[in-house]
Amino acid sequence: MSAVLHPATKLGAVSLRISDLAQSVRFYTEVVGLRMLRQHGRVAELTADGRETLLTLEEIEGFEESKTRTAGLYHFAILVPDRVSLGLALRNLLAHHISVGQGDHLVSEALYINDPDGNGIEIYADRPRETWKRDAQGEYIMTTDPVDIDGLLALSADKEWNGLPENTVIGHVHFHVSDLHQARAFYCDTLGFELTAHYGGAALFISAGGYHHHIGLNTWAGIGIPNTPRRAAGIESFTILLPSDEELQAVTGRIREAGFTPVQREGAWFVQDPSEIWIRLLVA
């Protein structure tokens, strides 16, 4: 049996490629509710707690629109601590006349939007873990039902929107991939995530520590699609936070054994997945 990630593994900051930094900063601060932490040149770092970077935005020189369906970001998901926070986020989205998708997934309630470059964003709140149900195969039972929008609005009616709460985190990331078997081999057999749900032969949810999913993988955009071009909008990197140096060494060791080459820079280890998305490995 392949080694699995430590159950305390979490996700950290996400980095996106965008076309216009000023436009995206306005969107992510005014509409999404993050705050500016620092800016240097074409790069801005945004935060929820005023201390740690949650999202990095990089304006790409020579930006190009992607003309085809590609492997890469489907959405990244911002996890708020409770339904009141989700209701307040919804109120702010509606106040800015943002088109909002939604889904009650039983384990969570989610709102879906796109940023100005079409990068997908999910803002969601988990239901208590003790309410999550598994099927006979041990996989989490998830679906996409309508969210109780009226309930969220009523719950937050007498509260004031002050941006995303301090304890907001990146909950998961979800990718279009060109080859689901290849993606599963990398993320599960090499990195050590465990399968939590699958949907036919077209989508997998995987996680560490029994979470419903830290990563979603799907071929809904097509099998064999090309990777997202480096000058197009999309995800540049995401962060996996490991609980110890020993766990970091174990993971980078498995990466090397699988024939991938991790590189060290900026105080972290990086490796690219089969879709050429950089994964940043850090000790929390």
Disulfide bonds with the S-S distance in Angstrom:
none
